[in-house]
Amino acid sequence: MNGNDPYAYAAQEFWELLKNVNKKQPKFEEVFKLHQEWRNHHTDPEELKIILKLLQSQGEIKLLHKDKKNKTRITKIILLNIDRSQKKTIREKLEAELPVRHITLKDIELSNRNQITYFKILNQYLLEQDFFNCCSSKQPLIPAKELSLEIFGDEKYIDEHRKGNSLFSEKLKLDNIGCRVVSPPPLFHSFPVANKPVLILENFASYWSFCKINDNTDPLKYSVIWYGDGNNFPKQNLSLDETIKNIDKKEIFYLGDIDPHGIVMPTGTNSKRKEFGLPLIKPSLHYYHLMLKHGKEQDNSRKRIAESTKKEAIAAAYEWFSEDQALAEKIIDVIERDCRIPQECIGLKLLQQKGIFQ
């Protein structure tokens, strides 16, 4: 390739990723997704097509155009001159860097750099947890979002990369790493007890974990645990009062992500509830303190949340956390620095520890 071509270096770098994909003829959509992940979704929209044409001119790939409606559209990319024995080299190198002690992990063939990166993180986590020497049948399976956050620092990674109940091209079953997929549940779970508070969880993985712990706690901590359903909660919250109308002395607590939307949703809902003369939703101060203590901050700037939403969240936080201004200031600090803490950091494993579930 011409060294003066501004795309030449990018093409060489992308080829190193492309030649390690698990197919000889990947679809254009698959290559497009690989390119987006490589560039972290920030790139010239025409860059990929230029790169592919450069690689084709060098005899590295062949482009197929089989779309009857648009004959110029790339449908598949044929990878040429690929040495598939390279996978064995990858495995040997990985073994040298980090012992792979689980038989299931040993059988996995990694096909690209992204898989290698995340595989190493996963394997290291399992080693540090002494997972390979524990009796997995005695350990409860952890919701995917909670375990994904703990291992990869991203609660969405497993859900975005799994196929059904498997990772790594369906070669690793989630239950082999102590993980399970939790489907969105019904809106609420009620318990046979009165005079106890109601707890609303913004996300369904947390709902599942809190319900499981509450069910196994004597005496029960909550009469009802409600799944807030994220952004849908402001629309459906009035049905909450129909559900809990027969529960005496009900206090309603809320726990969500520490980010602008996680504050605006319950506080905005409170404005409507006040109009109808309904009991207001309170923040679960105990669990918000735990989130700040145990959670890891994530960069939230890429979501490009409107400044007006951030200002609304900051103003609302001062009022909503009025019983604990020190907590309010810590939460506001997270928001002002364009960071967030996912609710899933308060997961099943932490809730099982003595004194945590309150």
C-alpha positions in Angstrom: 0.0 0.0 0.0 1.1 3.6 -0.7 2.6 4.9 2.5 1.4 8.4 1.6 -2.2 7.3 1.5 -3.9 8.5 4.8 -6.0 5.3 4.8 -3.1 2.9 4.2 -2.1 2.5 7.9 -5.7 2.1 9.0 -6.2 -0.6 6.3 -3.2 -2.5 7.6 -4.4 -2.3 11.2 -8.0 -3.3 10.3 -6.7 -6.2 8.2 -5.0 -7.7 11.4 -8.5 -7.8 13.0 -10.3 -8.9 9.8 -8.1 -11.9 9.1 -8.9 -13.4 12.5 -12.7 -13.5 12.1 -14.2 -16.9 12.4 -15.5 -17.0 8.8 -13.9 -17.2 5.4 -16.8 -15.2 3.9 -18.2 -12.8 6.6 -21.2 -10.7 5.7 -20.7 -7.0 5.2 -22.9 -6.2 8.2 -20.5 -8.3 10.4 -17.4 -6.5 9.0 -19.2 -3.2 9.5 -19.9 -4.0 13.2 -16.2 -5.1 13.7 -15.1 -1.8 12.2 -17.5 0.2 14.5 -16.2 -1.6 17.6 -12.6 -1.1 16.5 -13.2 2.7 16.0 -15.4 2.9 19.1 -18.2 4.3 16.8 -16.2 7.4 16.1 -15.0 7.5 12.5 -15.6 8.8 8.9 -18.6 6.9 7.6 -16.8 6.3 4.3 -13.6 4.9 5.9 -14.6 1.2 5.9 -15.4 1.2 2.2 -12.1 2.9 1.4 -10.2 0.4 3.6 -11.9 -2.6 1.9 -11.1 -1.3 -1.6 -7.5 -0.9 -0.5 -7.3 -4.4 0.8 -8.9 -5.7 -2.4 -6.3 -4.0 -4.5 -3.6 -5.7 -2.5 -5.2 -9.1 -3.0 -6.1 -9.6 0.7 -9.8 -9.8 0.1 -12.4 -10.1 -2.6 -15.7 -8.2 -2.5 -19.0 -9.8 -3.5 -21.9 -7.8 -4.8 -25.0 -10.1 -5.0 -27.7 -7.6 -4.0 -30.2 -7.7 -6.9 -31.7 -4.4 -6.0 -28.4 -2.6 -5.5 -25.6 -4.2 -7.4 -22.9 -1.8 -6.0 -23.7 -2.9 -2.4 -21.1 -5.1 -0.8 -22.8 -8.2 0.6 -19.9 -10.5 1.5 -16.1 -10.2 1.9 -14.0 -13.2 0.9 -10.8 -13.5 3.0 -7.8 -14.7 0.9 -4.5 -16.3 1.8 -5.5 -16.9 5.5 -3.4 -19.3 7.6 -5.9 -21.0 9.9 -3.1 -22.7 11.8 -2.7 -19.3 13.5 -5.4 -20.2 16.1 -3.1 -22.8 17.6 -0.4 -20.2 18.0 -3.0 -17.9 19.7 -3.9 -20.7 22.1 -0.3 -21.5 22.9 0.6 -17.9 23.5 -2.5 -17.4 25.7 -1.6 -20.5 27.8 1.9 -19.1 28.3 0.6 -15.7 29.5 -2.2 -17.0 31.7 -3.0 -20.6 32.7 -6.3 -21.8 31.4 -7.4 -24.3 34.0 -11.0 -24.9 33.2 -11.6 -27.8 30.7 -14.4 -25.9 29.1 -12.2 -22.8 28.6 -9.4 -25.0 27.2 -11.7 -26.2 24.4 -12.6 -22.7 23.1 -11.0 -21.5 19.9 -10.6 -17.8 19.9 -11.0 -16.1 16.5 -10.1 -12.5 17.0 -8.3 -9.9 19.2 -11.5 -8.8 20.9 -12.3 -12.3 22.0 -8.7 -12.8 23.2 -8.9 -9.6 25.3 -12.2 -10.5 27.0 -11.3 -14.2 27.4 -8.2 -13.2 29.3 -10.2 -10.9 31.6 -12.7 -13.7 32.2 -10.1 -16.3 32.8 -8.2 -14.1 35.2 -11.4 -13.3 37.1 -12.2 -17.0 37.5 -8.7 -17.7 38.7 -8.8 -14.9 41.3 -12.2 -16.1 42.6 -10.8 -19.7 42.9 -13.8 -20.6 40.8 -12.0 -23.7 39.3 -11.7 -25.3 42.8 -15.2 -24.4 44.1 -18.2 -26.7 43.9 -20.2 -24.7 41.3 -23.4 -26.7 42.1 -23.5 -25.1 45.5 -23.1 -21.5 44.2 -26.2 -19.6 43.0 -26.1 -18.5 39.3 -25.6 -14.8 39.1 -27.7 -12.6 36.7 -25.7 -11.8 33.5 -25.8 -8.1 34.0 -24.4 -8.3 37.5 -21.6 -10.7 36.6 -20.8 -8.8 33.4 -20.3 -5.6 35.5 -18.1 -7.4 38.0 -15.9 -9.1 35.4 -15.8 -6.7 32.5 -16.8 -3.4 34.1 -19.7 -3.2 31.7 -23.1 -4.6 32.7 -24.1 -4.9 29.0 -21.1 -6.9 27.6 -22.4 -10.4 28.2 -25.9 -9.6 26.9 -24.5 -7.9 23.8 -22.1 -10.7 22.9 -24.0 -13.9 24.0 -26.0 -16.1 21.7 -28.8 -17.6 23.8 -27.0 -18.9 26.9 -23.5 -19.0 25.4 -20.5 -16.8 24.7 -17.5 -17.1 22.3 -19.4 -18.4 19.2 -21.6 -20.6 21.4 -18.7 -22.6 22.7 -18.9 -21.4 26.4 -22.1 -22.0 28.3 -22.9 -19.2 30.8 -23.7 -21.6 33.6 -20.1 -22.9 33.3 -18.9 -19.5 34.6 -21.7 -19.2 37.3 -23.9 -17.0 35.2 -27.6 -17.0 34.1 -29.8 -15.0 31.8 -32.6 -13.3 33.7 -35.6 -12.4 31.6 -37.6 -9.2 32.2 -40.1 -10.2 35.0 -43.7 -9.3 35.8 -43.9 -5.8 37.3 -43.9 -6.8 40.9 -43.6 -9.6 43.4 -45.6 -9.4 46.6 -44.7 -11.3 49.8 -47.1 -12.5 52.6 -46.4 -9.8 55.0 -47.8 -6.3 55.9 -46.4 -3.3 57.7 -43.2 -3.6 55.6 -41.9 -1.1 53.0 -42.1 -1.4 49.2 -38.9 -1.3 47.1 -38.7 -0.3 43.5 -35.7 -1.4 41.4 -35.0 0.4 38.1 -33.4 -2.7 36.4 -34.7 -6.2 36.1 -31.4 -8.0 37.1 -31.5 -6.2 40.4 -35.2 -6.9 40.8 -34.5 -10.6 40.4 -31.7 -10.6 43.0 -33.5 -8.6 45.6 -36.6 -10.8 45.3 -34.5 -13.9 45.8 -32.8 -12.5 48.9 -36.1 -11.2 50.4 -37.7 -14.6 49.9 -35.0 -16.2 51.9 -34.8 -13.6 54.7 -36.6 -14.1 58.0 -38.3 -11.9 58.9 -39.0 -10.5 55.4 -37.7 -6.9 54.8 -40.2 -5.9 52.1 -44.0 -6.4 51.4 -43.6 -5.8 47.7 -40.6 -5.5 45.3 -41.5 -3.7 42.1 -39.6 -3.7 38.8 -39.5 -0.1 37.7 -38.9 -1.0 34.0 -36.5 1.8 33.4 -37.9 4.7 31.4 -41.4 3.1 31.5 -41.8 3.7 35.2 -43.2 7.3 35.0 -46.0 5.9 32.8 -47.0 2.9 34.9 -46.3 4.0 38.4 -50.0 4.7 39.2 -50.7 1.0 38.9 -48.3 0.5 41.8 -50.9 2.0 44.2 -53.5 -0.5 43.1 -51.1 -3.3 43.8 -50.2 -2.1 47.4 -53.5 -0.6 48.5 -54.1 -3.3 51.1 -50.7 -3.0 52.7 -50.7 -0.9 55.8 -48.0 1.8 56.7 -46.4 1.4 53.3 -43.3 3.4 52.6 -42.1 3.3 49.0 -38.3 3.3 48.4 -36.5 3.5 45.1 -33.1 2.4 43.9 -31.8 3.1 40.4 -28.6 3.9 38.5 -26.5 6.9 39.7 -26.8 9.0 36.5 -29.1 11.9 35.4 -31.9 9.6 34.2 -31.7 7.5 37.3 -32.5 10.6 39.4 -35.0 12.3 37.0 -37.2 9.3 36.6 -38.3 8.9 40.3 -38.2 12.6 41.1 -40.2 13.4 38.0 -42.7 10.7 38.9 -43.0 12.2 42.4 -44.2 15.5 40.9 -47.1 13.7 39.3 -47.8 11.6 42.4 -48.0 14.8 44.4 -50.7 16.2 42.1 -52.8 13.0 42.8 -52.2 13.2 46.5 -50.3 9.8 46.5 -47.4 8.9 48.8 -44.1 10.1 47.5 -41.2 7.8 46.6 -38.2 8.0 48.8 -34.6 7.2 47.9 -33.2 4.0 49.5 -30.3 5.8 51.2 -28.7 2.6 52.5 -28.3 1.2 49.0 -27.2 4.4 47.4 -24.4 4.6 50.0 -23.4 1.0 49.0 -23.4 1.9 45.3 -20.9 4.7 46.0 -18.8 2.3 48.1 -18.8 -0.8 45.9 -19.6 0.5 42.4 -17.1 1.5 39.8 -17.7 4.7 37.9 -18.2 4.5 34.1 -17.7 7.2 31.6 -21.1 8.6 30.7 -20.0 11.3 28.3 -20.6 9.2 25.2 -24.4 9.2 25.9 -24.4 12.9 25.3 -27.1 13.6 27.8 -28.6 17.1 27.4 -27.2 19.7 29.8 -30.8 20.6 30.7 -31.3 17.0 31.9 -28.1 17.1 34.0 -29.2 20.4 35.6 -32.6 19.0 36.3 -31.0 15.9 37.9 -28.7 17.9 40.1 -31.4 20.2 41.4 -33.7 17.2 42.0 -30.9 15.3 43.9 -30.5 18.1 46.4 -34.2 17.9 47.2 -34.7 14.1 47.0 -31.7 13.3 49.2 -32.6 16.1 51.7 -32.2 13.7 54.6 -28.6 13.1 53.7 -26.9 16.1 52.1 -23.5 14.5 52.2 -24.9 11.6 50.0 -26.5 14.1 47.7 -23.3 15.9 47.1 -21.4 12.7 46.3 -24.1 11.7 43.8 -24.1 15.2 42.2 -20.3 15.0 41.9 -20.6 11.8 39.9 -23.2 13.4 37.5 -21.2 16.6 37.2 -18.1 14.7 36.1 -20.1 12.9 33.3 -19.9 9.5 35.1 -22.4 6.9 36.1 -22.6 4.0 38.5 -24.9 1.1 37.4 -27.4 -0.3 39.9 -26.2 -3.8 39.2 -23.2 -3.3 41.4 -25.6 -4.1 44.3 -26.0 -7.7 43.1 -26.8 -11.1 44.5 -23.3 -11.8 45.8 -23.1 -8.6 47.8 -26.7 -8.9 49.1 -25.8 -12.3 50.5 -23.2 -10.8 52.9 -24.3 -10.2 56.5 -25.7 -6.8 57.2 -26.0 -5.7 53.6 -29.7 -6.4 53.0 -31.7 -3.8 54.8 
